[in-house]
Amino acid sequence: MMKTLKSDRKMNLKNKIMLISIFLTTLFLNTGCSRKEPDKTAEPAATVNESQVLYDYLKKKGDYINSEAAPAIMTAAELYTMLNRNIHLIDLREADQFNEGHIEGAVNVRPENVIDYFENRIDAPYFERVVFLCNRGQLSAYVNGIMRILGCSNTYSVRYGMSGWNTRFAKTGWDQATATFPGNLTMETLNQPAIKGGMPEIATGGMNGFQIARLRAKALLDTAQATFLINYSDIEKAPEKYDVVAYVPADWFGNNMHPAGALNFIPKASLSTEADLKFLSPGKPVAVYCFNGHHSAHAVAWLRMMGYEAYSVIYGANGFMYDLFGKNDKNTPRQWTDMQKNDFPFKSGNAGGGIKEEKKVVVKQTQGGCA
């Protein structure tokens, strides 16, 4: 009996050793594959077409630039009536300009810090509106356009910026907007522009639409103030260098002067591959103008997100054909006149103190919108 038990124990031990050996061999085979030479017949990892991924992502997320929400612009008068409501004011100007005078309660945030401010400093959806301000309204429209593209549905900019808020700021802002450069203006329109096709390539390193959009937006905001504006006089020196886009309604374009060879893109409709985007040359600079540069700043924000070297004309049509505006545009929000100026109160000094400037307040009634 003892002999049988010993034999059984020996057999059990051998079985255990055999099982352990099989287990270790299997473990090695399963975990040691990385030491083998790679399979040279395997398909290479697919590269991400970032432009197409971003385009599809923005279309799926609401296609802001081609929607009725664009451009998210309010008047200075409208802002004044909302100051006692749950809004948050972000002034994008340089610190010295901000200290010279700003709306009470505004926070001074430079464009390159906007994304960090939204992600780490405020709960943006909590506010009824987050309103961007600058001196002329074009930088704030551009930054607002980028943030809207990123999905911020409650951001706005102010038409004519601080120039419309108080006449003091207009002197160095929109009062400079009445120059005229009529050299290459015409009433003729292109019968059918040539199809160029294709979008520029972008490379952010992002692997999906959200990542690409955020990385692209951050890169644009880092250089926002220095890169997205252009003087019409620079276009007139070498018009063949640019695809010039009149971002205005078709009826206005057909009944008013415009730069020779300009393409007419319809606001809220044209910036898609199914519409007019195919008429732009991917490697050619694009100069976009509207009436006062606010809606075109949104268009340029979108074009730059997609990789185009796009520029918004300073002051829009006001900056190069001020005295040629059609009869119906006289004394409307499209044209900069004394009607667009206000004398709303502002505060000087830094955010922590300063002297409040008392001004006579007259709220003017003007129609909203850019187009």
C-alpha positions in Angstrom: 0.0 0.0 0.0 2.8 2.4 0.8 4.5 1.5 -2.4 1.3 2.4 -4.4 1.0 5.8 -2.6 4.6 6.7 -3.4 4.1 5.7 -7.0 1.0 7.8 -7.2 2.8 10.8 -5.7 5.6 10.4 -8.2 3.1 10.3 -11.1 1.3 13.4 -9.7 4.6 15.3 -9.5 5.5 14.4 -13.0 2.1 15.5 -14.2 2.5 18.8 -12.4 5.9 19.4 -13.9 4.6 18.5 -17.4 1.7 20.9 -17.0 3.9 23.8 -15.8 6.2 23.2 -18.7 3.3 23.3 -21.2 2.0 26.5 -19.5 5.4 28.3 -19.7 5.9 27.3 -23.3 2.5 28.6 -24.2 3.1 31.8 -22.3 6.4 32.4 -24.1 4.7 31.8 -27.5 1.9 34.3 -26.7 4.1 37.0 -25.2 7.3 36.7 -27.1 6.0 37.5 -30.6 7.2 41.0 -30.4 10.8 39.6 -30.7 10.0 38.2 -34.1 10.8 40.1 -37.3 7.8 42.1 -38.4 5.6 40.7 -41.2 6.8 42.7 -44.2 3.7 41.7 -46.1 1.4 43.4 -43.5 -0.5 46.6 -44.6 1.1 49.9 -43.4 -0.8 51.9 -40.8 -3.3 54.2 -42.5 -2.5 57.9 -42.5 -5.1 60.4 -41.5 -6.3 62.8 -44.1 -6.7 65.6 -41.6 -8.4 68.1 -43.9 -11.1 65.6 -44.8 -11.5 64.4 -41.2 -11.9 68.0 -40.0 -14.3 68.9 -42.8 -16.5 65.9 -42.1 -16.4 66.6 -38.3 -17.4 70.2 -38.7 -20.2 69.3 -41.0 -21.5 66.7 -38.6 -21.3 69.1 -35.6 -23.7 71.6 -37.3 -21.7 73.3 -40.1 -21.7 76.6 -38.3 -20.3 78.7 -41.1 -23.1 77.7 -43.4 -25.8 77.9 -40.8 -28.3 80.6 -39.8 -26.3 81.1 -36.6 -23.5 82.7 -38.5 -22.3 85.3 -37.9 -22.9 85.5 -34.2 -22.7 89.3 -34.0 -24.5 91.8 -31.8 -24.6 95.6 -31.7 -23.1 97.9 -29.1 -26.6 99.1 -28.3 -27.8 95.5 -27.7 -24.8 94.8 -25.5 -25.6 97.9 -23.4 -29.1 96.7 -22.7 -27.7 93.3 -21.5 -25.1 94.5 -19.1 -27.2 93.6 -16.0 -27.8 90.1 -17.3 -25.8 86.9 -17.0 -23.1 87.7 -19.6 -19.3 87.5 -19.6 -17.2 90.1 -21.4 -13.8 89.2 -22.8 -11.7 92.1 -24.1 -9.0 90.8 -26.6 -7.0 94.1 -26.9 -3.5 94.8 -25.7 -3.2 95.5 -22.0 -2.4 99.2 -22.5 -5.5 99.6 -24.7 -7.6 97.8 -22.2 -6.3 100.0 -19.4 -7.0 103.1 -21.4 -10.7 102.2 -21.4 -12.9 99.2 -21.2 -16.5 98.2 -20.4 -16.9 97.7 -16.7 -16.7 94.0 -15.8 -14.7 93.0 -18.9 -11.7 90.7 -18.5 -8.6 91.2 -20.6 -7.7 88.0 -22.3 -5.3 87.8 -25.3 -6.3 85.6 -28.2 -3.5 83.1 -27.6 -5.0 82.5 -24.1 -8.6 82.1 -25.0 -8.8 78.3 -25.3 -7.0 77.9 -21.9 -9.4 80.5 -20.4 -12.4 78.6 -21.6 -11.1 75.2 -20.6 -9.7 76.2 -17.2 -11.0 79.5 -16.0 -14.7 79.8 -16.7 -17.7 77.6 -17.2 -18.7 79.1 -20.5 -22.2 77.4 -20.9 -23.2 78.9 -17.6 -23.4 82.3 -19.2 -26.3 83.5 -21.4 -23.6 85.0 -23.6 -19.8 85.2 -23.7 -19.1 88.4 -25.6 -15.7 89.2 -27.3 -14.6 92.8 -27.8 -11.7 94.5 -29.6 -11.2 97.9 -31.1 -12.8 97.4 -34.5 -14.7 94.2 -34.1 -12.8 92.3 -36.6 -10.3 90.5 -34.3 -13.2 89.6 -32.0 -15.3 88.3 -34.9 -12.3 86.1 -36.0 -11.8 84.7 -32.5 -15.5 84.3 -32.0 -15.7 82.5 -35.4 -13.0 80.0 -34.2 -14.7 79.4 -30.9 -18.1 78.9 -32.6 -16.4 76.4 -35.0 -15.2 74.6 -31.9 -18.8 74.2 -30.7 -19.2 77.2 -28.3 -22.8 78.1 -29.1 -23.2 81.1 -26.9 -20.3 83.3 -28.0 -20.8 86.6 -29.7 -18.7 89.6 -31.0 -19.8 93.2 -31.2 -20.1 95.0 -34.6 -17.6 97.8 -34.9 -16.1 96.8 -31.5 -15.2 99.5 -29.0 -15.4 102.0 -31.9 -19.2 101.5 -31.8 -19.3 101.6 -28.0 -17.8 105.0 -27.5 -16.6 107.8 -29.8 -13.3 108.0 -28.0 -12.3 104.6 -29.4 -13.6 105.3 -32.8 -10.9 107.9 -33.4 -8.2 105.2 -33.6 -10.5 102.6 -35.0 -13.4 102.8 -37.4 -13.0 106.5 -38.2 -10.0 105.4 -40.2 -12.2 103.4 -42.5 -13.2 105.8 -45.3 -10.2 105.3 -47.7 -11.0 104.5 -51.4 -8.9 102.6 -53.8 -11.0 102.5 -57.0 -8.3 101.3 -59.4 -9.6 97.9 -60.4 -13.3 98.0 -59.5 -15.9 96.9 -62.0 -19.5 95.9 -62.5 -18.6 92.9 -64.6 -19.0 89.4 -63.2 -17.4 86.1 -64.1 -19.7 83.8 -66.1 -18.4 80.6 -64.7 -15.3 80.4 -62.6 -12.9 77.5 -63.2 -13.1 74.5 -60.8 -9.8 74.1 -58.9 -10.9 71.4 -56.5 -9.2 69.9 -53.5 -8.5 71.3 -50.1 -5.1 72.2 -48.6 -3.5 69.6 -46.4 -3.1 70.3 -42.7 -1.0 68.4 -40.2 -1.7 68.9 -36.5 -1.0 65.3 -35.3 -4.6 64.9 -34.2 -6.2 61.5 -34.8 -9.9 62.5 -34.9 -12.0 65.5 -35.7 -12.1 66.9 -32.2 -8.4 66.7 -31.7 -7.6 68.2 -35.1 -10.1 71.0 -34.5 -8.7 72.0 -31.1 -5.0 71.8 -32.2 -5.7 73.8 -35.4 -7.7 76.4 -33.4 -4.9 76.8 -30.9 -2.3 77.3 -33.6 -4.5 80.0 -35.3 -5.2 81.8 -32.0 -1.5 81.9 -31.1 -0.9 84.1 -34.2 -4.4 85.6 -34.5 -3.7 89.3 -34.4 -0.8 89.4 -36.8 -1.9 87.1 -39.6 -5.6 87.2 -40.6 -6.1 90.8 -41.8 -5.0 92.4 -45.1 -5.3 96.0 -46.5 -7.1 96.2 -49.8 -4.3 98.4 -51.1 -1.9 95.4 -50.8 -4.3 93.3 -52.9 -4.6 96.1 -55.6 -0.8 96.0 -56.0 -0.9 92.3 -57.1 -4.5 91.2 -57.7 -3.4 88.1 -59.7 -1.8 86.8 -56.5 -5.1 86.3 -54.7 -8.4 84.6 -55.1 -10.6 87.6 -54.1 -14.0 86.6 -52.6 -16.9 89.0 -52.1 -18.8 87.4 -49.2 -22.0 89.3 -49.9 -25.5 88.4 -51.1 -25.8 87.8 -54.9 -28.2 90.7 -55.5 -25.8 93.1 -53.9 -22.8 91.8 -55.7 -24.6 92.1 -59.1 -25.7 95.6 -58.5 -22.6 97.2 -57.0 -18.9 97.7 -57.9 -16.4 95.0 -56.9 -12.8 94.1 -57.7 -12.3 92.7 -61.2 -12.3 88.9 -61.1 -13.8 88.7 -57.7 -15.8 85.5 -56.9 -19.1 85.9 -55.2 -19.6 83.5 -52.3 -23.0 83.6 -50.7 -22.9 83.9 -46.9 -24.3 81.0 -44.9 -24.1 78.7 -48.0 -20.9 78.8 -50.1 -18.2 77.3 -47.9 -18.6 73.6 -48.8 -17.2 71.3 -51.3 -20.7 70.8 -52.8 -21.0 74.6 -53.3 -18.2 77.1 -54.1 -15.2 75.9 -52.2 -14.1 74.0 -55.3 -13.5 77.4 -57.0 -10.6 78.2 -54.7 -7.0 77.2 -55.4 -5.6 75.2 -52.5 -2.2 76.9 -52.6 -3.3 80.4 -53.5 -3.9 83.2 -50.9 -7.6 84.0 -50.5 -8.7 87.6 -49.7 -12.3 87.8 -48.4 -14.4 90.9 -47.8 -17.9 91.6 -46.8 -19.5 95.0 -45.9 -17.6 95.8 -42.7 -15.2 92.8 -42.2 -17.2 91.0 -39.5 -18.9 88.2 -41.5 -15.7 87.8 -43.6 -13.7 87.3 -40.4 -15.9 84.3 -39.6 -15.4 83.0 -43.1 -11.6 83.4 -42.9 -11.6 81.7 -39.5 -13.2 78.7 -41.2 -11.0 78.8 -44.2 -7.9 79.0 -42.0 -9.1 76.1 -39.9 -9.2 74.1 -43.2 -5.7 75.1 -44.1 -6.3 77.9 -46.6 -4.0 81.0 -46.5 -7.0 83.3 -46.0 -7.2 87.0 -45.1 -10.1 89.3 -44.2 -10.0 92.7 -45.7 -9.6 95.4 -43.1 -12.9 97.4 -42.7 -14.4 95.3 -45.5 -15.9 97.2 -48.4 -15.9 100.3 -46.2 -12.1 100.3 -46.5 -11.8 100.5 -50.3 -15.2 101.6 -51.7 -16.8 103.6 -49.0 -18.1 106.3 -51.3 -19.4 103.8 -53.8 -21.8 102.0 -51.5 -25.2 101.6 -53.2 -28.0 104.0 -52.3 -29.7 101.4 -50.1 -26.6 101.0 -47.9 -26.5 104.7 -46.9 -27.0 105.0 -43.1 -27.5 101.3 -42.6 -25.3 99.1 -40.3 -23.4 98.1 -43.4 -21.7 101.5 -43.6 -19.7 103.2 -40.9 -21.3 106.5 -40.1 -22.0 108.6 -37.0 -25.2 106.5 -36.6 -23.0 103.6 -35.6 -21.3 105.5 -32.8 -22.4 105.6 -29.2 -21.4 107.3 -26.0 -21.8 104.4 -23.6 -19.8 104.5 -20.3 -16.4 102.9 -19.9 -13.8 102.5 -17.2 -10.1 103.2 -17.4 -7.3 101.6 -15.4 -6.8 97.9 -14.8 -9.5 95.4 -13.9 -9.0 96.1 -10.2 -9.7 99.8 -10.2 -9.7 103.0 -12.2 -12.0 105.9 -12.8 -15.4 105.4 -14.3 -16.0 107.7 -17.2 -19.6 109.1 -17.2 -21.0 109.7 -20.6 -24.4 110.6 -21.9 -26.1 107.4 -23.1 -28.3 107.4 -26.2 -29.3 104.0 -27.4 -29.8 104.0 -31.1 -32.1 101.5 -32.8 -30.4 99.7 -35.7 -31.1 96.5 -37.5 -28.9 93.5 -36.5 -26.8 91.2 -38.5 -23.9 91.7 -40.9 -25.6 90.9 -44.2 
